[in-house]
Amino acid sequence: MTIISRPLATTHHSLPEIFLQVPRLTLAKRRWRGLADDGREFGFELDAPLSPGIAIFQNNLARYTLAQIPEPVLTISLDLAPSAAAGIGWAIGNLHLELSAEPTQLVAADEPAVRQLLERLKIPFLATSAVFRPGRFARGAQPSSELGPSHRH
């Protein structure tokens, strides 16, 4: 098993990429184990959690990159008044559940509490599967940004 304590500082992008597929909640941890698509085992002892897309190891044959596994999510179309979207975001956040916003939709983890809230408010939603990155908020057609470490409750 290869022990990882930090991501790679530099990588050779000409090397073939092998993924280590990881659930979101595992990526949030500092100590965990994972198995790459080629069967190579990794152990993680980190100072801080890692993000998807980070290269963690490379040798002469390949570079190994973290890939977040899609999970069940609920999407809510933003084809509604901005005040309604803000109210939905507040209601989900008031349950202490996570949310992200893309240019055309809000995305929340598929949790029973979120489903119940949306059904009670008569807000249509779609259950699907996607890579969920809570705390990311798009501003119009611009790329998403994260709330960052200064966001505290």
C-alpha positions as CSV (number, residue, x, y, z in Angstrom):
1,M,0.0,0.0,0.0
2,T,1.2,3.5,-0.9
3,I,0.7,6.1,1.9
4,I,-0.3,9.6,0.7
5,S,0.3,12.6,3.0
6,R,-0.2,15.4,0.5
7,P,-1.1,15.9,-3.2
8,L,1.6,16.0,-5.9
9,A,3.2,19.4,-6.4
10,T,3.8,18.7,-10.1
11,T,2.6,16.1,-12.5
12,H,3.5,14.8,-15.9
13,H,0.3,15.3,-17.9
14,S,1.6,13.1,-20.7
15,L,1.3,10.0,-18.5
16,P,-1.9,8.0,-18.7
17,E,-4.3,8.9,-15.9
18,I,-5.7,6.2,-13.5
19,F,-8.5,7.2,-11.2
20,L,-9.2,6.5,-7.6
21,Q,-13.0,6.8,-7.3
22,V,-14.0,8.2,-4.0
23,P,-17.4,9.1,-2.4
24,R,-17.7,12.8,-1.3
25,L,-17.9,12.1,2.4
26,T,-14.7,10.0,2.2
27,L,-12.9,12.9,0.4
28,A,-13.8,15.1,3.4
29,K,-11.8,12.9,5.7
30,R,-8.1,13.1,6.6
31,R,-7.5,9.4,7.2
32,W,-8.9,6.8,4.8
33,R,-8.0,4.0,2.3
34,G,-8.8,3.7,-1.3
35,L,-8.3,1.4,-4.3
36,A,-7.5,2.8,-7.7
37,D,-9.1,1.5,-10.9
38,D,-6.0,-0.6,-11.6
39,G,-6.1,-2.2,-8.1
40,R,-3.3,-0.2,-6.5
41,E,-4.1,0.4,-2.8
42,F,-3.6,3.8,-1.2
43,G,-3.7,4.9,2.4
44,F,-4.3,8.6,3.3
45,E,-2.9,10.4,6.3
46,L,-3.5,14.0,5.5
47,D,-3.2,17.4,7.2
48,A,-6.3,18.6,5.2
49,P,-8.9,16.9,3.0
50,L,-8.3,16.6,-0.7
51,S,-10.5,17.7,-3.6
52,P,-11.5,15.8,-6.7
53,G,-9.2,16.1,-9.7
54,I,-6.1,16.2,-7.5
55,A,-3.1,14.0,-8.6
56,I,-1.9,12.0,-5.6
57,F,0.8,9.8,-7.0
58,Q,2.7,9.1,-10.2
59,N,5.4,6.7,-11.4
60,N,7.0,6.1,-14.8
61,L,3.8,4.4,-16.1
62,A,0.9,6.5,-14.9
63,R,-0.4,9.3,-12.7
64,Y,-3.2,8.7,-10.1
65,T,-6.0,11.2,-9.7
66,L,-8.9,11.4,-7.3
67,A,-12.3,11.3,-8.9
68,Q,-15.5,11.9,-6.9
69,I,-18.2,9.3,-7.3
70,P,-21.6,10.6,-8.4
71,E,-24.3,10.4,-5.7
72,P,-28.1,10.8,-5.5
73,V,-29.1,14.4,-5.7
74,L,-32.2,16.5,-6.1
75,T,-32.2,19.3,-8.6
76,I,-34.5,22.3,-8.5
77,S,-34.9,24.4,-11.7
78,L,-34.1,28.1,-11.3
79,D,-36.9,28.9,-13.7
80,L,-38.6,30.9,-10.9
81,A,-38.4,34.3,-9.2
82,P,-35.1,35.1,-7.6
83,S,-36.9,35.6,-4.2
84,A,-38.3,32.0,-4.5
85,A,-34.8,30.6,-5.2
86,A,-33.4,32.5,-2.2
87,G,-36.2,31.2,0.0
88,I,-35.6,27.6,-1.1
89,G,-31.9,28.0,-0.4
90,W,-32.6,29.5,3.0
91,A,-35.1,26.7,3.9
92,I,-32.6,24.0,2.9
93,G,-29.8,25.7,4.8
94,N,-32.1,26.2,7.8
95,L,-32.2,22.4,8.0
96,H,-28.4,22.5,8.2
97,L,-28.2,20.6,4.9
98,E,-25.9,21.4,2.1
99,L,-26.6,23.0,-1.2
100,S,-24.9,24.2,-4.4
101,A,-26.2,26.5,-7.2
102,E,-25.5,26.2,-10.9
103,P,-26.6,28.8,-13.4
104,T,-29.9,26.9,-14.1
105,Q,-30.5,24.9,-11.0
106,L,-30.1,24.4,-7.3
107,V,-28.6,21.0,-6.2
108,A,-29.0,19.3,-2.8
109,A,-28.1,15.8,-1.6
110,D,-31.1,13.4,-1.9
111,E,-32.0,13.4,1.8
112,P,-35.5,12.6,3.1
113,A,-35.7,16.0,4.9
114,V,-35.0,17.9,1.6
115,R,-37.6,15.8,-0.2
116,Q,-40.2,16.5,2.5
117,L,-39.4,20.2,2.5
118,L,-39.8,20.5,-1.3
119,E,-43.0,18.5,-1.3
120,R,-44.5,20.6,1.5
121,L,-43.6,23.8,-0.3
122,K,-44.9,22.3,-3.6
123,I,-41.5,22.9,-5.3
124,P,-40.9,20.6,-8.2
125,F,-37.6,18.7,-8.2
126,L,-35.9,16.0,-10.2
127,A,-34.1,13.1,-8.5
128,T,-30.9,12.2,-10.4
129,S,-27.3,11.3,-9.8
130,A,-24.4,13.8,-10.1
131,V,-21.1,14.8,-8.5
132,F,-22.3,17.0,-5.7
133,R,-20.0,19.8,-4.6
134,P,-21.8,21.6,-1.8
135,G,-21.0,25.3,-1.1
136,R,-20.4,26.1,-4.8
137,F,-22.4,28.9,-6.1
138,A,-22.5,30.1,-9.8
139,R,-23.1,33.7,-10.6
140,G,-25.0,33.8,-13.8
141,A,-23.1,31.9,-16.5
142,Q,-19.8,32.3,-14.6
143,P,-18.0,29.3,-13.1
144,S,-18.9,28.3,-9.5
145,S,-17.0,29.5,-6.5
146,E,-16.9,28.1,-3.1
147,L,-17.9,29.9,0.1
148,G,-14.4,29.2,1.5
149,P,-13.0,28.9,5.0
150,S,-14.2,32.3,6.1
151,H,-17.8,31.1,5.9
152,R,-18.8,30.2,9.4
153,H,-22.0,29.7,11.4
